[in-house]
Amino acid sequence: MRKRVGIIGAGPAGLLLSYLLSLEGIDSLVLESRSRAEVESTIRAGVLEQGTVDLLKKIGLGERMEREGAVHQGIELRFDGSGHRINFHELANGRGITLYAQHEVLKDLIAARLKQEEQPILFNVENVQIAEITSDQPHIHFQHEHEQKELECDFVAGCDGFHGVSRAVIPEQGHHIFSRSYPFGWLGILIQAPPSSKELIYSYHERGFALISTRSPTLQRMYIQCDPLDDIANWSDELILEELQARLESKDQWQLQVGPITQKGIVAMRSFVIEPMQHGRLFLAGDAAHIVPPTGAKGMNLAIADVRHLARAFARFYQQQQTDLLETYSTTCLRRVWRAEHFSWWMTSMLHRFPDDDAFQQRLQRAQLEYTVSSRAASTSLAENYVGLPFTW
């Protein structure tokens, strides 16, 4: 079979790229190792920047998001039992964020893509191998429904995440890896309870970081800082709720709303970037090219920014026979990536307790928190970065 663009991975990057290309009349095929049910049911957080929201609306994918998503105009930073609101609407020229879970975005993308043409996505694909990426005719070998198949294409988009096959085919020579592992992780839960807050709460506490995030009127997402190597079996529901109560202590009448915990797990935290994000006819996007700690809520938004640029570059190539946007794809994307890496690192460093920190480090964190909530300039910087910089970045 032949398509102009072969896309590996049916996450936000791969599915949105395929949809954007279809709007430009460029055919593509998405290859995904998981089943459709698995893709659509894997629950992940979803804080959408203003630019992401605007893009989804512009291309006709915003109806359910507008109906079911929750628009937030700020967040709360809490420390010493006091909450301090960062007003996005006031500080970032009326922009905000929308809470709409990643798997809901994927459901919308899959449904929309399947309406456009027959079988633009192959699920349950196995043994994917990319070949001849430095030629003008790369191809992808894979197995689907017990048959060995080959996809010939002009370009390959690697959108298959940090552990995918795409980045592995890029030679080390000529590329640079930048990475950092953090000495803590997040223990995340889904809990059946009414919202504890109208907006996200980021809490700095001597026992560690905590985060409250609303998912729906009846389902909430909450996190606490923990040892990334800890066993989730060591954390009973009662212990988790006890830690949340302690770390979210408040001097006012605020109360944590609790209920049955339906899901819990521990994730490690890391920062990762590969430069450049392309090799030959292979272009990486999303988590295949970069990872950010979740504190800044940038992961899915970076993936969407990547493929917006990549779709424009492919359209320029096919419609005007120009390669300038393809050649500068990495440079364009990495400017935004490193801005997001810095913001995510800054939020993480300010709000978490490090295993080897001392009284000096703790005083620095307190000074940064106090300055951030008391200085309009500092609050504006946080707000602008959180709601998302323009796509020109």
KADAKA-V502767 format. One record per pair of residues at least 6 apart in sequence whose ideal C-beta (glycine too) atoms are under 8 Angstrom apart, sorted by sequence separation. I is the first residue (numbers start at 1). GAP is how many residues later the second one is. D is the distance in whole Angstrom. If there is no record, write none. Layout:
<<I & GAP & D> <I & GAP & D>>
This chain:
<<8 & 6 & 7> <21 & 6 & 7> <22 & 6 & 7> <56 & 6 & 5> <77 & 6 & 7> <78 & 6 & 7> <89 & 6 & 7> <114 & 6 & 7> <132 & 6 & 5> <142 & 6 & 8> <143 & 6 & 7> <158 & 6 & 7> <160 & 6 & 5> <203 & 6 & 7> <214 & 6 & 6> <215 & 6 & 5> <248 & 6 & 8> <277 & 6 & 7> <278 & 6 & 7> <292 & 6 & 5> <316 & 6 & 5> <317 & 6 & 6> <372 & 6 & 5> <373 & 6 & 7> <7 & 7 & 5> <21 & 7 & 5> <32 & 7 & 7> <76 & 7 & 5> <77 & 7 & 5> <88 & 7 & 6> <89 & 7 & 6> <113 & 7 & 5> <114 & 7 & 7> <131 & 7 & 7> <132 & 7 & 6> <141 & 7 & 7> <142 & 7 & 6> <158 & 7 & 8> <159 & 7 & 8> <202 & 7 & 8> <203 & 7 & 4> <213 & 7 & 7> <214 & 7 & 8> <277 & 7 & 5> <292 & 7 & 6> <316 & 7 & 8> <325 & 7 & 8> <354 & 7 & 7> <371 & 7 & 5> <372 & 7 & 6> <34 & 8 & 8> <48 & 8 & 8> <57 & 8 & 8> <76 & 8 & 7> <88 & 8 & 5> <113 & 8 & 6> <130 & 8 & 7> <131 & 8 & 6> <141 & 8 & 7> <142 & 8 & 8> <158 & 8 & 2> <203 & 8 & 7> <212 & 8 & 7> <213 & 8 & 4> <248 & 8 & 6> <277 & 8 & 7> <291 & 8 & 7> <316 & 8 & 7> <317 & 8 & 8> <53 & 9 & 7> <56 & 9 & 6> <57 & 9 & 7> <76 & 9 & 5> <77 & 9 & 7> <88 & 9 & 7> <130 & 9 & 8> <131 & 9 & 7> <141 & 9 & 5> <142 & 9 & 7> <158 & 9 & 6> <201 & 9 & 8> <202 & 9 & 6> <203 & 9 & 8> <213 & 9 & 7> <226 & 9 & 8> <316 & 9 & 5> <317 & 9 & 6> <353 & 9 & 8> <7 & 10 & 6> <18 & 10 & 5> <75 & 10 & 7> <76 & 10 & 7> <130 & 10 & 6> <131 & 10 & 7> <140 & 10 & 7> <156 & 10 & 7> <201 & 10 & 7> <212 & 10 & 6> <213 & 10 & 8> <274 & 10 & 7> <292 & 10 & 7> <316 & 10 & 8> <372 & 10 & 6> <7 & 11 & 6> <17 & 11 & 7> <18 & 11 & 8> <74 & 11 & 5> <75 & 11 & 5> <110 & 11 & 7> <129 & 11 & 7> <139 & 11 & 6> <140 & 11 & 4> <200 & 11 & 7> <201 & 11 & 4> <211 & 11 & 7> <245 & 11 & 6> <5 & 12 & 8> <18 & 12 & 5> <53 & 12 & 7> <74 & 12 & 5> <128 & 12 & 6> <129 & 12 & 4> <139 & 12 & 6> <200 & 12 & 6> <210 & 12 & 7> <211 & 12 & 4> <244 & 12 & 6> <277 & 12 & 4> <287 & 12 & 7> <290 & 12 & 6> <313 & 12 & 4> <314 & 12 & 8> <5 & 13 & 8> <74 & 13 & 5> <75 & 13 & 8> <128 & 13 & 7> <129 & 13 & 7> <139 & 13 & 5> <140 & 13 & 7> <200 & 13 & 5> <210 & 13 & 7> <211 & 13 & 8> <277 & 13 & 8> <286 & 13 & 8> <312 & 13 & 6> <313 & 13 & 5> <73 & 14 & 7> <74 & 14 & 5> <127 & 14 & 7> <128 & 14 & 5> <139 & 14 & 7> <200 & 14 & 8> <209 & 14 & 8> <210 & 14 & 5> <351 & 14 & 8> <15 & 15 & 7> <73 & 15 & 5> <74 & 15 & 7> <127 & 15 & 6> <137 & 15 & 6> <138 & 15 & 6> <197 & 15 & 5> <199 & 15 & 8> <209 & 15 & 7> <210 & 15 & 7> <241 & 15 & 8> <274 & 15 & 6> <350 & 15 & 6> <5 & 16 & 6> <14 & 16 & 5> <72 & 16 & 7> <73 & 16 & 4> <126 & 16 & 7> <127 & 16 & 5> <137 & 16 & 8> <138 & 16 & 8> <140 & 16 & 6> <196 & 16 & 5> <198 & 16 & 8> <208 & 16 & 6> <209 & 16 & 4> <224 & 16 & 7> <273 & 16 & 7> <274 & 16 & 7> <286 & 16 & 7> <287 & 16 & 7> <309 & 16 & 7> <313 & 16 & 5> <349 & 16 & 8> <4 & 17 & 8> <48 & 17 & 8> <125 & 17 & 5> <126 & 17 & 4> <137 & 17 & 7> <138 & 17 & 7> <197 & 17 & 7> <208 & 17 & 4> <241 & 17 & 6> <273 & 17 & 5> <286 & 17 & 3> <289 & 17 & 7> <14 & 18 & 7> <125 & 18 & 7> <126 & 18 & 7> <136 & 18 & 7> <138 & 18 & 5> <196 & 18 & 8> <208 & 18 & 7> <272 & 18 & 6> <273 & 18 & 8> <285 & 18 & 6> <350 & 18 & 5> <125 & 19 & 5> <195 & 19 & 5> <224 & 19 & 5> <272 & 19 & 4> <310 & 19 & 6> <350 & 19 & 6> <10 & 20 & 5> <124 & 20 & 7> <224 & 20 & 6> <241 & 20 & 8> <271 & 20 & 6> <286 & 20 & 6> <309 & 20 & 6> <5 & 21 & 6> <7 & 21 & 5> <9 & 21 & 7> <10 & 21 & 8> <48 & 21 & 7> <124 & 21 & 8> <240 & 21 & 7> <270 & 21 & 6> <271 & 21 & 6> <285 & 21 & 4> <286 & 21 & 7> <4 & 22 & 5> <5 & 22 & 7> <6 & 22 & 7> <7 & 22 & 7> <8 & 22 & 8> <9 & 22 & 8> <10 & 22 & 4> <74 & 22 & 8> <122 & 22 & 5> <195 & 22 & 7> <222 & 22 & 6> <271 & 22 & 6> <285 & 22 & 5> <350 & 22 & 7> <4 & 23 & 5> <5 & 23 & 4> <6 & 23 & 6> <7 & 23 & 5> <8 & 23 & 5> <9 & 23 & 6> <73 & 23 & 5> <133 & 23 & 6> <194 & 23 & 7> <224 & 23 & 6> <270 & 23 & 7> <309 & 23 & 5> <3 & 24 & 5> <4 & 24 & 7> <5 & 24 & 8> <7 & 24 & 7> <10 & 24 & 7> <72 & 24 & 6> <184 & 24 & 7> <194 & 24 & 7> <196 & 24 & 7> <237 & 24 & 5> <240 & 24 & 7> <269 & 24 & 4> <309 & 24 & 6> <3 & 25 & 5> <6 & 25 & 7> <71 & 25 & 6> <72 & 25 & 5> <184 & 25 & 8> <186 & 25 & 8> <190 & 25 & 7> <193 & 25 & 8> <195 & 25 & 6> <269 & 25 & 7> <285 & 25 & 6> <3 & 26 & 5> <71 & 26 & 8> <72 & 26 & 7> <130 & 26 & 6> <192 & 26 & 6> <193 & 26 & 8> <194 & 26 & 8> <71 & 27 & 5> <72 & 27 & 6> <192 & 27 & 6> <193 & 27 & 5> <237 & 27 & 8> <267 & 27 & 8> <283 & 27 & 6> <306 & 27 & 5> <1 & 28 & 7> <11 & 28 & 8> <70 & 28 & 7> <130 & 28 & 8> <191 & 28 & 7> <305 & 28 & 7> <10 & 29 & 6> <69 & 29 & 4> <70 & 29 & 4> <190 & 29 & 6> <191 & 29 & 5> <235 & 29 & 7> <277 & 29 & 8> <69 & 30 & 6> <70 & 30 & 8> <190 & 30 & 7> <191 & 30 & 8> <69 & 31 & 4> <190 & 31 & 6> <191 & 31 & 6> <305 & 31 & 6> <68 & 32 & 7> <128 & 32 & 8> <189 & 32 & 7> <232 & 32 & 6> <65 & 33 & 7> <188 & 33 & 7> <189 & 33 & 5> <210 & 33 & 7> <232 & 33 & 6> <188 & 34 & 7> <189 & 34 & 8> <210 & 34 & 6> <232 & 34 & 5> <302 & 34 & 7> <65 & 35 & 5> <130 & 35 & 7> <188 & 35 & 5> <208 & 35 & 8> <302 & 35 & 6> <23 & 36 & 7> <68 & 36 & 7> <129 & 36 & 7> <130 & 36 & 7> <133 & 36 & 6> <187 & 36 & 7> <207 & 36 & 7> <212 & 36 & 7> <230 & 36 & 6> <128 & 37 & 5> <186 & 37 & 5> <187 & 37 & 5> <210 & 37 & 4> <220 & 37 & 7> <186 & 38 & 7> <187 & 38 & 8> <209 & 38 & 7> <210 & 38 & 5> <228 & 38 & 7> <302 & 38 & 6> <20 & 39 & 7> <65 & 39 & 7> <130 & 39 & 5> <186 & 39 & 7> <187 & 39 & 4> <207 & 39 & 6> <208 & 39 & 6> <228 & 39 & 8> <301 & 39 & 8> <19 & 40 & 7> <64 & 40 & 7> <65 & 40 & 7> <185 & 40 & 8> <186 & 40 & 7> <207 & 40 & 5> <226 & 40 & 6> <228 & 40 & 4> <184 & 41 & 5> <185 & 41 & 6> <205 & 41 & 7> <228 & 41 & 7> <19 & 42 & 8> <50 & 42 & 8> <184 & 42 & 7> <185 & 42 & 7> <205 & 42 & 4> <298 & 42 & 4> <343 & 42 & 4> <65 & 43 & 7> <184 & 43 & 7> <185 & 43 & 3> <187 & 43 & 8> <205 & 43 & 8> <219 & 43 & 8> <283 & 43 & 8> <343 & 43 & 8> <64 & 44 & 6> <184 & 44 & 6> <203 & 44 & 6> <205 & 44 & 7> <212 & 44 & 8> <289 & 44 & 8> <296 & 44 & 7> <50 & 45 & 4> <53 & 45 & 5> <183 & 45 & 8> <185 & 45 & 8> <187 & 45 & 7> <203 & 45 & 5> <298 & 45 & 7> <340 & 45 & 8> <50 & 46 & 6> <182 & 46 & 8> <283 & 46 & 6> <298 & 46 & 6> <339 & 46 & 7> <50 & 47 & 7> <61 & 47 & 5> <201 & 47 & 7> <290 & 47 & 5> <296 & 47 & 5> <49 & 48 & 6> <61 & 48 & 7> <187 & 48 & 6> <278 & 48 & 8> <285 & 48 & 8> <289 & 48 & 8> <292 & 48 & 6> <296 & 48 & 4> <48 & 49 & 6> <56 & 49 & 8> <292 & 49 & 6> <295 & 49 & 6> <47 & 50 & 5> <48 & 50 & 5> <294 & 50 & 8> <296 & 50 & 8> <339 & 50 & 6> <47 & 51 & 8> <48 & 51 & 8> <61 & 51 & 6> <189 & 51 & 6> <278 & 51 & 6> <290 & 51 & 7> <293 & 51 & 5> <296 & 51 & 5> <47 & 52 & 6> <48 & 52 & 6> <56 & 52 & 8> <60 & 52 & 7> <277 & 52 & 7> <278 & 52 & 5> <292 & 52 & 4> <293 & 52 & 7> <295 & 52 & 4> <296 & 52 & 8> <46 & 53 & 6> <187 & 53 & 7> <277 & 53 & 4> <295 & 53 & 4> <336 & 53 & 7> <46 & 54 & 5> <276 & 54 & 4> <293 & 54 & 8> <339 & 54 & 6> <46 & 55 & 4> <275 & 55 & 7> <276 & 55 & 8> <293 & 55 & 5> <45 & 56 & 7> <46 & 56 & 4> <277 & 56 & 6> <295 & 56 & 7> <44 & 57 & 7> <45 & 57 & 7> <46 & 57 & 8> <48 & 57 & 8> <197 & 57 & 8> <277 & 57 & 7> <295 & 57 & 8> <336 & 57 & 4> <43 & 58 & 7> <44 & 58 & 4> <46 & 58 & 7> <196 & 58 & 8> <276 & 58 & 7> <335 & 58 & 6> <44 & 59 & 6> <46 & 59 & 6> <196 & 59 & 7> <275 & 59 & 6> <43 & 60 & 6> <196 & 60 & 5> <42 & 61 & 6> <196 & 61 & 5> <273 & 61 & 7> <41 & 62 & 7> <195 & 62 & 7> <40 & 63 & 6> <194 & 63 & 5> <39 & 64 & 8> <193 & 64 & 4> <273 & 64 & 6> <193 & 65 & 6> <273 & 65 & 7> <40 & 66 & 6> <193 & 66 & 4> <39 & 67 & 6> <40 & 67 & 5> <191 & 67 & 7> <192 & 67 & 4> <191 & 68 & 6> <192 & 68 & 5> <273 & 68 & 6> <191 & 69 & 7> <192 & 69 & 8> <40 & 70 & 7> <191 & 70 & 5> <192 & 70 & 6> <271 & 70 & 6> <39 & 71 & 7> <190 & 71 & 7> <191 & 71 & 7> <189 & 72 & 5> <190 & 72 & 5> <190 & 73 & 4> <271 & 73 & 7> <36 & 74 & 7> <189 & 74 & 7> <190 & 74 & 8> <271 & 74 & 6> <188 & 75 & 8> <189 & 75 & 5> <188 & 76 & 7> <187 & 77 & 7> <188 & 77 & 6> <187 & 78 & 7> <188 & 78 & 8> <187 & 79 & 5> <188 & 79 & 7> <269 & 79 & 7> <186 & 80 & 7> <185 & 81 & 5> <186 & 81 & 5> <185 & 82 & 6> <30 & 83 & 8> <185 & 83 & 5> <186 & 83 & 7> <308 & 83 & 6> <39 & 84 & 7> <185 & 84 & 6> <36 & 85 & 8> <184 & 85 & 7> <182 & 86 & 8> <305 & 86 & 6> <36 & 87 & 5> <181 & 87 & 7> <182 & 87 & 4> <301 & 87 & 6> <35 & 88 & 5> <181 & 88 & 8> <182 & 88 & 7> <32 & 89 & 6> <34 & 89 & 7> <35 & 89 & 6> <181 & 89 & 5> <182 & 89 & 8> <296 & 89 & 7> <297 & 89 & 7> <12 & 90 & 6> <19 & 90 & 6> <30 & 90 & 6> <32 & 90 & 7> <34 & 90 & 7> <180 & 90 & 7> <296 & 90 & 7> <15 & 91 & 6> <22 & 91 & 7> <29 & 91 & 6> <30 & 91 & 4> <31 & 91 & 5> <32 & 91 & 5> <33 & 91 & 7> <179 & 91 & 7> <180 & 91 & 4> <28 & 92 & 7> <29 & 92 & 8> <30 & 92 & 7> <32 & 92 & 8> <33 & 92 & 6> <179 & 92 & 6> <180 & 92 & 8> <12 & 93 & 6> <16 & 93 & 6> <19 & 93 & 6> <29 & 93 & 7> <32 & 93 & 6> <33 & 93 & 7> <178 & 93 & 8> <179 & 93 & 5> <202 & 93 & 8> <12 & 94 & 7> <15 & 94 & 4> <19 & 94 & 5> <22 & 94 & 5> <31 & 94 & 5> <178 & 94 & 7> <179 & 94 & 8> <11 & 95 & 7> <15 & 95 & 6> <18 & 95 & 6> <22 & 95 & 7> <33 & 95 & 7> <177 & 95 & 7> <178 & 95 & 5> <10 & 96 & 7> <177 & 96 & 8> <178 & 96 & 8> <12 & 97 & 7> <19 & 97 & 8> <31 & 97 & 6> <177 & 97 & 6> <178 & 97 & 7> <15 & 98 & 6> <22 & 98 & 7> <176 & 98 & 7> <175 & 99 & 6> <176 & 99 & 5> <10 & 100 & 7> <175 & 100 & 7> <175 & 101 & 7> <18 & 102 & 6> <18 & 103 & 7> <170 & 104 & 7> <175 & 104 & 7> <174 & 105 & 8> <15 & 106 & 8> <167 & 107 & 6> <171 & 108 & 7> <186 & 108 & 7> <31 & 109 & 7> <170 & 109 & 5> <162 & 110 & 7> <169 & 110 & 8> <10 & 111 & 6> <31 & 111 & 6> <182 & 111 & 6> <170 & 112 & 7> <10 & 113 & 7> <169 & 113 & 7> <85 & 114 & 8> <99 & 114 & 7> <101 & 114 & 7> <170 & 114 & 8> <99 & 115 & 6> <99 & 116 & 7> <166 & 116 & 7> <167 & 117 & 6> <83 & 118 & 7> <166 & 118 & 6> <8 & 120 & 6> <31 & 120 & 7> <76 & 121 & 7> <167 & 121 & 5> <8 & 122 & 8> <29 & 122 & 6> <166 & 122 & 5> <167 & 122 & 7> <76 & 123 & 6> <78 & 123 & 6> <29 & 124 & 8> <75 & 124 & 6> <76 & 124 & 7> <78 & 124 & 7> <79 & 124 & 7> <158 & 124 & 6> <164 & 124 & 6> <74 & 125 & 5> <75 & 125 & 5> <76 & 125 & 5> <77 & 125 & 5> <78 & 125 & 4> <79 & 125 & 4> <156 & 125 & 6> <157 & 125 & 8> <158 & 125 & 7> <159 & 125 & 8> <161 & 125 & 7> <162 & 125 & 5> <72 & 126 & 8> <73 & 126 & 8> <75 & 126 & 7> <76 & 126 & 7> <77 & 126 & 8> <78 & 126 & 7> <79 & 126 & 7> <155 & 126 & 5> <156 & 126 & 5> <157 & 126 & 5> <158 & 126 & 5> <159 & 126 & 5> <161 & 126 & 4> <162 & 126 & 7> <33 & 127 & 8> <72 & 127 & 5> <75 & 127 & 6> <77 & 127 & 8> <154 & 127 & 7> <155 & 127 & 8> <156 & 127 & 7> <157 & 127 & 8> <158 & 127 & 7> <159 & 127 & 5> <161 & 127 & 6> <225 & 127 & 6> <72 & 128 & 7> <155 & 128 & 7> <157 & 128 & 6> <160 & 128 & 6> <225 & 128 & 7> <28 & 129 & 8> <159 & 129 & 6> <162 & 129 & 6> <158 & 130 & 5> <158 & 131 & 8> <6 & 132 & 7> <8 & 132 & 7> <6 & 133 & 8> <6 & 134 & 5> <17 & 140 & 6> <17 & 142 & 7> <138 & 142 & 7> <209 & 142 & 5> <14 & 143 & 7> <138 & 143 & 5> <209 & 143 & 5> <13 & 144 & 8> <70 & 144 & 6> <138 & 144 & 7> <159 & 144 & 8> <208 & 144 & 7> <209 & 144 & 7> <6 & 145 & 5> <14 & 145 & 3> <134 & 145 & 7> <135 & 145 & 7> <136 & 145 & 7> <202 & 145 & 8> <208 & 145 & 5> <13 & 146 & 4> <14 & 146 & 7> <133 & 146 & 6> <134 & 146 & 4> <135 & 146 & 7> <204 & 146 & 7> <207 & 146 & 8> <6 & 147 & 4> <43 & 147 & 7> <133 & 147 & 4> <134 & 147 & 7> <204 & 147 & 5> <206 & 147 & 7> <1 & 148 & 7> <3 & 148 & 6> <5 & 148 & 6> <8 & 148 & 7> <11 & 148 & 6> <133 & 148 & 5> <159 & 148 & 7> <203 & 148 & 8> <204 & 148 & 8> <205 & 148 & 8> <1 & 149 & 7> <2 & 149 & 7> <3 & 149 & 8> <4 & 149 & 6> <5 & 149 & 7> <6 & 149 & 7> <7 & 149 & 8> <8 & 149 & 7> <9 & 149 & 7> <11 & 149 & 8> <133 & 149 & 4> <202 & 149 & 6> <1 & 150 & 6> <2 & 150 & 4> <3 & 150 & 5> <4 & 150 & 5> <5 & 150 & 5> <6 & 150 & 5> <7 & 150 & 5> <8 & 150 & 6> <9 & 150 & 4> <11 & 150 & 6> <157 & 150 & 8> <1 & 151 & 7> <2 & 151 & 7> <4 & 151 & 7> <5 & 151 & 8> <6 & 151 & 7> <8 & 151 & 6> <9 & 151 & 3> <5 & 152 & 6> <7 & 152 & 6> <8 & 152 & 5> <9 & 152 & 6> <130 & 152 & 7> <47 & 153 & 8> <157 & 153 & 7> <9 & 155 & 6> <8 & 156 & 7> <8 & 157 & 7> <9 & 157 & 8> <8 & 158 & 5> <155 & 159 & 7> <204 & 161 & 7> <180 & 165 & 8> <204 & 165 & 6> <47 & 166 & 8> <182 & 166 & 7> <83 & 167 & 7> <45 & 168 & 7> <81 & 168 & 5> <82 & 168 & 8> <184 & 168 & 6> <81 & 169 & 6> <82 & 169 & 6> <83 & 169 & 7> <184 & 169 & 8> <78 & 170 & 7> <81 & 170 & 4> <182 & 170 & 8> <184 & 170 & 8> <83 & 171 & 7> <183 & 171 & 6> <184 & 171 & 7> <78 & 172 & 7> <183 & 172 & 5> <183 & 173 & 8> <45 & 176 & 6> <105 & 195 & 7> <102 & 198 & 6> <97 & 200 & 7> <43 & 220 & 7> <52 & 248 & 7> <45 & 249 & 7> <52 & 249 & 5> <55 & 249 & 7> <47 & 250 & 4> <51 & 250 & 8> <45 & 252 & 7> <48 & 252 & 7> <49 & 252 & 5> <52 & 252 & 5> <47 & 253 & 8> <48 & 253 & 7> <52 & 253 & 8> <55 & 253 & 7> <46 & 254 & 7> <47 & 254 & 8> <51 & 254 & 7> <17 & 268 & 7> <14 & 271 & 8> <13 & 272 & 4> <14 & 272 & 8> <13 & 273 & 3> <12 & 274 & 7> <13 & 274 & 8> <11 & 275 & 6> <13 & 275 & 8> <11 & 276 & 7> <9 & 277 & 8> <9 & 279 & 7> <91 & 285 & 7> <86 & 286 & 8> <16 & 287 & 8> <20 & 287 & 7> <24 & 287 & 7> <79 & 287 & 7> <86 & 287 & 7> <12 & 288 & 5> <16 & 288 & 6> <20 & 288 & 7> <26 & 288 & 6> <91 & 288 & 6> <92 & 288 & 7> <26 & 289 & 7> <84 & 289 & 4> <91 & 289 & 5> <97 & 289 & 7> <13 & 290 & 4> <17 & 290 & 4> <21 & 290 & 6> <24 & 290 & 7> <79 & 290 & 5> <97 & 290 & 6> <12 & 291 & 5> <13 & 291 & 7> <16 & 291 & 5> <20 & 291 & 4> <24 & 291 & 4> <92 & 291 & 4> <96 & 291 & 6> <97 & 291 & 8> <11 & 292 & 7> <12 & 292 & 6> <16 & 292 & 8> <26 & 292 & 6> <77 & 292 & 6> <87 & 292 & 8> <91 & 292 & 4> <92 & 292 & 5> <95 & 292 & 4> <13 & 293 & 6> <14 & 293 & 8> <17 & 293 & 6> <21 & 293 & 6> <86 & 293 & 5> <91 & 293 & 7> <95 & 293 & 8> <13 & 294 & 5> <17 & 294 & 6> <21 & 294 & 8> <24 & 294 & 7> <92 & 294 & 8> <24 & 295 & 7> <77 & 295 & 7> <88 & 295 & 5> <92 & 295 & 5> <77 & 296 & 6> <86 & 296 & 6> <87 & 296 & 7> <86 & 297 & 6> <88 & 298 & 7> <88 & 299 & 5> <86 & 300 & 8> <5 & 309 & 6> <74 & 309 & 8> <4 & 310 & 8> <75 & 311 & 7> <4 & 314 & 7> <52 & 336 & 7> <55 & 336 & 8> <50 & 337 & 5> <51 & 337 & 5> <49 & 338 & 6> <50 & 338 & 5> <51 & 338 & 8> <49 & 339 & 3> <51 & 339 & 7> <51 & 340 & 6>>
